[in-house]
């Protein structure tokens, strides 16, 4: 897998020299998909992929290149609407008939930049918001189980499982996943790729099957921070904003907080990773400050259950007529009617959500949300109080997804058969600095 990794820059160089075409890149991706079909990373191949490639090759011949993603295939998570005639299902059989009536906002942005959408990547059903009853990561009633790319004994984690696996296997160099609470960082960590969770609100939620209007965000997955930055440039609908263009701008000396948890016994491997990470940051001219925090107990489910009912019903109303499902209660009943296929692991989360008011104006919900946001602001407050530009740990934590901070997962390798990574968290809305820092950090690792 490793020797097949190509960066966006390398692909564009080959395309511009005529050494490869976008049609050939699509053909190569499809061959890799067939080679790794048992991993079940991709749910469906787009019938538009070759058509897009032909058009983009012709544009290049005429001297028109839309941007760094021009003519490069990628996959999007199968909870992101793409109006190509194939269903968008969130790996739920209940949505097998959902043929998108429009594109998600981010799909339009990707197409505008010349990206080729090869297909839709598999995921955990309803983005891992289906059942409390031991449902495996990467499983869904529509397309089945996604498997870890290089060791099937390892849990691939979810919910952006297929998006991560497709990149690690080399089917594509780039993919789009989404996160509510860990679903970009966790599969990137387990599959040993890079992912960026943008600051909440930076990337449009429109046209993405939701869990939470207060936490959901799409984000890039790739092999490098640089390639994630190219993707983020396309996903952010802001003129003259380029994260990739500023990656190599020299950084002033920064102070990074290494977060440790009180009472947690760090293994020799985790301590080694922290030492190596500190050494690299020191080599870059930065300082590290160790900060110990109490084990966090932030109950996210009570708010997510209310938000899911509200957001899913709103979404189903928006796509009304494109699926027989019109509400969460319809989906629950459909699953009961098709229990052998749909209820292998139950639907306890769906049922718990349906029992809530689904009212985001309910005073009890407002109080719950206020409480968890206050608790989840811990990293933001620590960074501000200690004048840190970012915080990092050899694991992912629940603060950033709830409060909305940007995060980046950097793979550190396999130790005793287990994947390890560093997860960096930035100040809210300071995605640019976090990308520059983690790019600098990863470049030192590559050297």
N, C-alpha and C positions, 0 to 999 in steps of 0.2 A: 504493500500500500504506500509506504513512505516515498519510494523512488518515483512515484507517478505524480507527486504533488507539483502543481504549476500555479504560479501566482497570477493575479490579474495583469500585472505589468508584463510578465513573460508571455502570457496568452495574447495580449494586445500587440506585443512586438512581433510575434509569429504571424498574427493575422495581418498586420500592416505590411510585412515583408512578403506576404503571399505564400508562406510556408505551410499554412493551414487555412481552412475556411471554417465559417460557422457551421455549415452543413456537416463538415467532417467532425467538428466538435460534438454536434448532436449525435452523429452516428457512433462516435466513441463512447459517449455517455450511455447510449442505449445498450451497447455491447457490455459495458461495465454493469449496468443494471441487470442484464440477463445473467451475467456471470455470478452476481451476488443475489439472485432472485430469492434464494431461501432466507436471506436476512430480512426481507419484507420491508425495506426502507421506504419504498415508493408505493403509494396507493394506486395512482393512475398516471399514465403518460398523456400529455396534452396532444390532441390531434393538430394543434397549431404550431408545434415546435419546429417542424421542418419548414413550414410556410414562413414562419418568422425568420428562420436562418437564411432562407433564400433571399428574402427581402433585404435583410441586413447585409448580406454579402454584396448584393447589388449596390446598395447605398455606399458601401466602402469603396467599391470600384469607381464610383462617381465622385469620390473624395469627401463624402459626408460620413462623419463619425459622430454619433450622438453623445458619446462620453466614454469613460473607462470601462463600462460594462457592455459596450456595444458588441453584440454577437456572441456573448458568453452565456452558456446554459447555466441555469440554477433551478432549484426546486423551492416551492413554497409549502408551508405547512397546510394540511388539509382541513384547516378551519378558516382559511382565508379565501374569500370569494374570488373566483376567476371564471369569467363568462366565456368558456371555451367549449361548452356543450357537455362537459363531464361534471359529475356531481361533486359538491363540497359537503363532506359528511361528518367531520370531526371523528371519523372512525366509528360512527354510530349507525347501525342498521336502520334505526328509526328515521334517519335523514338520507336514506339511499336514493330518494327521489328529488333531493334538493339540487336542481339545476340553477345555478346563480343567474338572476335576472340583471345583474350588473357586476362590475369589478369592484373589489375593495380599492379604496383610495391608493394604498401603497402599490397595488398591482398596476394601476394606471401610471404611477410614478416610475416603476421599474421598466415598463414597456416604453415609456417616453425616453428613458435613458438607454434603450437598446438592448436590455437584458432579454434573453430567451428563456421563457418559462417552460422547462422541460416537462414538468408535471407537479403533482401534489404529493407531499411527503406524509407518511403515516405518523400517527400520534397515539397517545393514550386517549381512550374514549372521553369525549367532552373535555379534552385537555386535562385529564386525570381528575375530573370532578364528577365522578359517577357513583362510586361505592366505597364504603369504609371496610369492606369485607375481603381484604387480602387480594385485591385486584392488582395484577402485575403491571409494572410500568411498560408502556408501549403496546398494551393490549386494547383491542376494541372489537365490537361485534360485527363491524362491517368488513374489515380486512384482516383481522387476526393480530398475531403477535409480532412485534419488531424484535429482532435479536441483536445482541451486542456485536460490534463489528469484528473484534479479534479474539474474544474469549466469552463464549456463551454462558459461562458460569457467573460472569459479572452482570449485575443488574444494569441495564442501559440507562435507567431512570427516565423520567418523563417530565413534561408531556411532549416536548419537541424531540422525541426519540428518533423518528425517521429522518428529520432534518439533520441531526448530528451524525447519525450512522451513514447517511448518504455522502456526507463530506469526508468522513474518516475512511470510507471504502474507496474514495476516489471516483465515485459515480459522477459527482459534480464537485467543483472547487468551492462553490458558494451555495448557501441556502438561507431561507428565512424561517425562523421559529417564532414562538411567542411565549410570554411569561406572565403569570399572575403571582406566583410565589415559588420561584426557583426553577421554572421549566425551561429556561435558557441556560442558566449556570449549571444545573445538575447534570443534564445529558452531555453538555460540553466537557465537564469535569470527568465523567465516566468514560467518554469516548475519546478523550485527549485531543480536543480541538479548542479553538478560540471562539468565544461568543461575547457579544456586547449587549447588555440590557440598557437601553437608553433611559435617560431621565424620564419620569412619567410625564406624558403629554407632548413629548417631542415628536413622536410618531403617531399618525392618525390611527384610531381604532375602527374607523368606518369600514363596514363590510367584513368584519372578522367575527366569527361566532364567539360570543362573549362568555366570560364568567363574572368579571368585576369591572364596572365602569371607573372604579377608583384605583385599580392596580394593573389592569391588562395593558400590555405593550408588545408589539412585534419587535423583533431585533435580528441582527445579522449573525450568521455562523459561518466560519471559514477556518483556514489553517493559520492565518496570521492576523494580527491587529490591523495591519495595513489593508488587507482585503476586506475586513469588516468595516473599516472606515470608508472604503469605496462604496460598499453597500449602504452604509448609513447616509452617505451623501445623497444617494438616490431616494432613500426612504423619507428624508426630511424635506418637507415642502417649503423650503425657504430659499429665496434667490440669494446668490452671492455667498452662501454658506458652504464651505468645503472643509470637512474634517481631515480628509486625506492630504490636502495641499499643505496643511500646517504640521504634519506629523514630524517632520525633520527640523522644524524651527527649534533652535537650542532652548533648553529649559533652564530657568534659574534654579538654584539650590532649593530642594523641597524637603519637607519633613513628612514622612509617611508613618502612620500609626500601625504597629503590628498588634492586632487584637488577640488576647488570650482569654480563655474562660476560666473563671475561678472554680476550682474543684475538678476540672478536667485534666486527666493525666495524659500528657502528650507523649506519644510513642517516640522511639529513637528516630524513626523515619520522619515524623512530623517536625521534630526538632532539627533534623538535618536539612529539611526543606526550608525551614525558617532561616537557618544560618546561611544557606546558599542564597536565598532571596535577599537577605540583608547585605551580603557581600556584593551581590550584583548592583543593588541600589547604591551602595557606597562607591562602587566603581564608577557609577554614573554621576557621582558628586552629591548624592542625597543623604539625608540622615534618617535613621529609624528610631522611633520611640515606642517602647513596649507599654501597652496599656491593658490592665486586667479588668475584666467586667464580670458581673454576676451572670449566671446562666439565665437567659431570657425565657420568660414564659408569656408569650404573646398568643392569645387565642384568636386566630384569624377566621376560623370557620363560622362563628356566629354572624359576622358581618357578610362573609362571602355567600352564605346560604340565602340571605335576604337579597343581596345584590344579584345573584345568579337568576333567581326567579324573575326579578324586575327586568334585568337586561336581556335574558333569553326570550321572554314574552315580547319585549319591544322589538328584538331582532326578527322574530318569527312574523310579527305583524308587518315589518318592513319588506320581507320576502314573501308575503302572502300570495298564494296562488302558484308558487314555485315548489311547494311541498305540501303534502296533506297535513303535516304537523302545524298546528296554529298556536300551541301553548305547551308549557312544561307538562301540564296534566295529560295532554294528548300523547306526549312522548312516553310518559310513565305507563299509560294504558297500552300503547303499542308494544312496549317491552313485555308487559304481562301477557299480551296476546301472542307474542313470539318468544316465550320464555326460554325455550331450549337454546335458542341462538343468542338472545339478548340478555339473559339474566344468569349467565354462568357464574358471575360474581355478585349478583344482586344489583340493586340500584338505591342503596340506602341514602346516599347523598342527594340524589334527585328527589326522593320522597321527603327527606328532611327539609329540603329547600321549598318544596310545594306547600309544606305545612306553615311556612312563615307568611308574614303579611306581604312580602315583596314590595314594601313601601319604604322608599329611601327618605321620606319625610317623617316617618314614625319617630317620636322622641327617643324611644328605647334604642332604635338603630343608630340615631345620631349620637347618642351618648356612648354606645359601644365603639363606634368608629372613632370618635374623639379620643377615647381611652387608648385604643391600639395605636393610633397615629402618634400619640404622646410617647408611648413606650418605644415605638419603632424609630422615633427621632433620635435615639441614643447616639448612633454613629455620627449623625449630622452635628449634634451638640458637642460630642467629643472632639470632632475635627475643628469646630469653631473655637472651642475653649483652649485647645492645645496648639492652635495655629497649624493644623495639618492640612495638606492638600488632598490626602486620601488615607484610607484605612485598608488593611489587608490581613488575610488569614488563610491557612491551608485548608479551608473548608468554606462552604457558603452558609450564610446566616439569614434569618428572616427579616432583618431590619430594612434593608434596601428595597425589597419588593413592596413593602407596605408604605414606607415613607416616600418612596419614589426616586431614591438616589440611583445614579448610573453605576453599573458594575461591569467588570471585565474578568473573564476566566482565562488564565494562562496555564496550559498543561505543563506539568513538571516531570512526567514520566511514570513508569510502572515500577512499583516497589513491592517485592514479594507477591507479585501477581495482582496487586491492587493499584488502580489509577490514582494519581495524586496531582493536585493543582494548587495554584495560588489564586484567590479571588480578591480583586482590588475593587474598592468602593470609593466613588468620588463625591465631592460636594454636590448638592442638588443643582442641576442645570450647568454643571461645569464639565460636561462630557468632553469638550475639547482638550482640557488639561489631562483628564484621565486617559484619553486615547494616546496623547503624546507620551505620557509617562510609561504606559504599558507597552507601547511600540518600542520605546528606547530600551525598556527592560527585556523585551523579547529579542530585539536585535542583538543584545549582548549574549543571550543564550545561544542564538544561532551561530555567532562568531566562535 
